[in-house]
Amino acid sequence: MHYVRPARLADLDALLQMAQTARPVLHSLPHERAALEARIALSEDSFRAEVDFPGEEFYLFVLADTATDTLLGTASIIAAAGYAEPFYAFRNDALIHASRELHVSRKIHALTMSHELTGMSRLAGFYLAPSLRGDAAAHLLSRARMMYLAAQRQRFTPEVFTLLLGVTDDAGVSPFWEAVGRKFFGRDFAAIERASSGRSHRFIAEVMPSYPIYVPLLPEAAQRVLGEPDAGALLAYEIHQEEGFETDRYVDIFDAGPVLTVPVERSRCAARNENRRVQWASGSTDAALAGSTYLVASHALDGFRCVLADLPAAEAAASCATAHAAHQVALAAPLAPLTPEVAAALNVEPGDVVRCVPLHQPRAQSAAAAGFAGDAS
């Protein structure tokens, strides 16, 4: 089975290979060994630190196989986007152009370079190995971040955002970049992607236009992709919608991909959370109670773990707890009957409390997530 845990220095070789082969480029994972080692060390320090408010912390998660501990994916949370330098995006504004004499009043959309997202917590750096198939692993890895974030509110801002990949063709060419970015940088989209390190380099402000770009003046191909996710990011789009994210007025400054935001308190991992007490799954009774797939996470900080497990609905779990109370001390929370394999992956024992959130797969099953890269990294 698969589980999500914080990255550690022992993962360096596997993460280095992932960083060097991932497409699109993972900005959250440097390609140089020493820089990546420092990045993992920062993540380890962030998980261990006592944090009262978000700062320069960086949290790196990995998806691993319980049998071999082989790494199959990675994802991250940036506590405060643009902590060292502003984080840039285009803000999609509606401007009114009117003339009384001509009896004309038109609402025209214009893109204005903005760094208003600077300081907000950001989900980033999502990547799954091409060997994985199906949606379950993508849901687990992506939403495990929100399980951690919802349980550790003081470490993050009240609202979080993520930036999804914008539309590119089979050759990796972005219609929006060709219409806008190339005019100012004179370079290919991929080259600037590698240099931008997550949209927070000063050269963006130095080179990109400071005046609004009127959308109707852009080529039709560029207008058509404005705020649209790439085909490879559609599953990510569905997963974030399932979590409660909604499109905002911002788009990516390079490929016009959508920016999605959600107040943490309204996210599913916060609003639908159930604290349950672990017990061993015990045959037919618990099998009959098992109803839905849940995200299940342990509460430890640097020992955070998250898996997918079938659990009974809250009402059934509460009834089960009442039945067990006839033979032992009454339990304060519904029960989470777990198999030894699941409990080992979570590093929990009977009596421990775990955080449980119904998974609720999207209505339409998506295509296989081979080589899936969800967030713009």
N, C-alpha and C positions, 0 to 999 in steps of 0.2 A: 504494500500500500504506500501511498504518498503522504508526506507531511511537510509542513513549513516550519522552519526554525531560523534564528538569526545566523548570519554568516560568521565564520570564524577563520583565523589565520591558517588553519589546516586546509581550508578550501582554496587557498591561493592558486594552486596550479590549475584546478578545474575552472575557477572563475577567470583566470587569465586566458585560457583557451576559449571560454565563452565570449569574453570581451573582444578577442581578436577575430572571431568568426561570425559574431552576431550581425545580422543585417535586418533592419537599419542599425546604424551605429548606436551602441549603448554609451551615452555620455557619462552615465553614473559609474561606469567601470573603465578606468584608464587602461590603455593598451600597454603601458610600460610597467614592468614587474614591480619596481620600487614604488611607483605612484599608486598602483593598485594595492600593494601591501599597506601603504599608509591609509588608503581609503577604508580597507577592512578594519584596520586598527581604530580608526575614527568611529566606525560603526560599533565595534566592541565597547569602546569607551562610552559611546552614547547610550547603549543599552544599560550599562552598569551605573551611569551617573544618576545622581539625585537631581531631577530637573523640576523647577517650579514654573518655568515659562520657556517657550521655544526660542532657540538661538541657532548656533551653527551645527547642531546635532544632525547626524545622518544615520539612518537605520537601514541596513542591508539585510534582506531576507533571501533564503534559498529554498527551493523545492527539492526534496530528497526522497529517495526510495528507502523504505525501512529495512529491506533485506540487505542491501549493499551500501547504503548511504551515498550512492552515486547522485551527483547534482544534475538536476533536469531542468532547472530554471532559476531565475532570479528576479527580484523586484525590490523597490526601495521606497522610503519616505524621506523627503527633505523637510526638516522641521520648519525652516523659513526660507522659501525660494528667494534667490538673489540676496543672501545674507551679506556677502562680501561686495557684490556689485548688483545694480538693479536688474530685475527680471523683465524682459521686454516682450510685449505682445501688441497686436493691433486691436484697438477698441472700435467697434462698429457703431458709429453714431448716425443718427438721422437728423439731417439739417434741412430747415425749411427755407426755400427760395421763393419769394413772392413779389408780385408787382400789382399794385392797385390799378394802375393805368391799363395794363394788359389783361387784368382779371386772371392772373396766373398765380397759383400757389402749388408748389411741388415739394414733396418730401424726397430728398436725395440722400442716399447712404454714402458715408465717407469713412475711410479708415484712418485713424489717428494713432500714431505710435504712443504707447503708454507703458508706464512701469507701475501701475496701480496694483498689480498682483504681487509685487515685491513684499516679502515678509509673510505671505500666506504659506501654510503647509501644503506640500505638493506630493502627490503620488507620481512616481517616475520609474524609469529603468526596467520595465516589464519585458521579460523574454522567456519563452519556452523552447526547449530543445526540439528540433525537427522530428525526433523519434516518437514524440508523444502524439496520441490521437484522441479525439473526443474533447468535450467541453469541460469535463469535471476538473481536470488539473488546472485549467485556466481560471475557473471560478475559485478554486481553492487558493491558488497563489495570489491572484489579484485581491480577493476579498479578505484574506488573512491580514493584510495590512490594515484594513478598516477594523478588524477585530482587535488588533493591538491598539490602534489609534483611539477607538471608542472606549477602551479600558484605561487608557493613560491620557486623559484629556489635558492635563496640565502641561504635557510635553508638546502640544500642538495648538494651532490657532482654532477658534470656534468654527471657522469655515475652511474647507480644504478644496483644492482644485487639481485637475489633471489635464494634460494636453495630449490629445490624440493625433495620430499621424494623419496628415492631409493627403489628398488624392495625388498619386503619381502614376505614370504609365509603366508598361512592362520594362522599359529601359531606365526607370527611376527618375524620369523627368517630371517636374512639377509644373503644371500650366500656370499656377499663380507665381511661382518663382521666375519663370521665363518672362512673365508680364511685368513684374515689379522688381524683385531682388536682383536679377541679372543686370538690369539697367543701371544699378548703383554699384554693385560689386564686380561685375564683369567676370564672374566665375561660375562654375557649375554648382548646382544645388548640393550635391554630395560633399564637395570640398568645403563649403561654408558650414554644412551640418557638422562636419568633423571639427571645424575651428571654433564653433559657437559655444561649445560646452554647456548646452542647456539654456541658451538664450540669455546669458547673463554676462557677456563680454562688452566692454566699453566701446569696441569698434562698431557695434550695432548702432549705437546712438550717433557715432561720428559719421557713419556712411549712409544709413537709411534716411529717407526724407522726414523732415520735422514738420512739414505741412500736411494737412489732410489729403488723402488720395481719394478722389471721387470715383466710386464704384462704377457708375455708368460709362466712364471713360476707359475702363479696362476692356480687353478683348473678351468676347463672350465665353471662351473656354475658361478664362480665369474667374469670371463672375460665377460660372456654373459650379465651381468647386469650393466656393467660399463657405467655410464652416462645415464642409462635408468630410466625413472620415474616409480614409482609404479602405479598399476592400479588405485588406489585411487587418484592419482595425475594427471591423464591424462587430466581431465577437466582443472585443473590449468595450465597444459602445453599448452593447446589450448588457454586459456585466455591470457596467457603471450605472446604467439606468435602473437595473434591478436593485442596486444598492441605494438608489435615490438621487443620483447625480442628474443635473439638468444642464442643458446648454446655456451659456452665458453670452454676454455681448462682446466677448473677446474671441479672437482667432489667432492662430500662430502667425508670427511675423514673417516666416519663410514660406510655408506651404499652405497657409490659410486653414489648417486643421482646426477642429472645434476645441474650445476650452469648456470643460464641464466642472461645475461646482456643486457643493452640498454643505449645508450647515451640519456639523457633526451630530448634533442632537436629533436631527431629522433623518440621519442615515439609518438604514435597516439594521446595521450591526450595533447601533446604539438604541434605537427605538424598540427593536424586537428582541433584545437581549433577555435571556433567562439564565439565572445562576442555578446550577443543579449540582447535586452531590453524587459523587461517583460510587457505583456499586458494580460488582461483577455481573455480567449478563449470565442468566441462569436458565438456559434451555427454552422450553416451550412457552412459559409465561411471558418472558421478555420478548421472545420472537413474535408472539401474538400482539404485544403492545407496540412493537416497532412500526412506525407509520411513515416517517418522512426523513429525508436526508438533512442533516444539520452541519453547519460549521461549528466545530467544538474546539475551544482554545483553553489552554492552561493559563493561570493568572500570574505566573512568575515573570519577572522583568527580563533579565538576560537569559532565563530559561524558557522563554515563550515558545509554545508549540501550537500548531493548529492542524486539524485533520477534518475530513468528511466522515461522518458516521450516521448510521440509521438509529433514530431515537423515537420513543413514543411521544405523542403530543403532550403538551404541558398538563392537561387534565388527566390523561391516563397515567402520566408519571407521578402526579400528586396522589392518585388513587393507589398506585403501587407503593408509594411511601407510607400511606396510611396502613396498608396491609402489613408492611414490614414492621411498623411501629408496635404491633401487638407482640413482637418478639424481641424488640430492642428499643433503645431510647428514640423518641420521636425525632424525626429529621426536620430541620428548618427549611429545607428546599426540596423541590421535586427531585426524583432520582434520575441519574443518567447511567443506565445499564451499559457498560462497555466491555468488549472482549479484552482478554489480556494483551492481544496485539495492539489494539487501539490505545489502551491505557499505557503500554510501553512507549508508543510513539509520542504520547502526550507527556510522558514522565510523571504520571499521577498514580495514586493508589486509592482504594476504597476509602471514602470519607472526605477526600479532597473535593473542593468546589471547582467546577469548570464553567466557562462562559459558553452558552449555546444559542445559536441563531438559525432559524430555518433557512435552508439554502434557496428554495423556490427557483428552480431552473427557469430560464426564459420560455415563453410560450412556444416559440418555434425553435426547434433544435438547429443549431448552426452547423456549418461544415466543419470538417476536422481542422484542428488548430495546429497543423504542422508548421513549425518554424514561426509560430505566432508571436508578433511583437506588438503589444497593445499600446502602452503609453508612448508618446514621444519621449525619448529618453533624455 
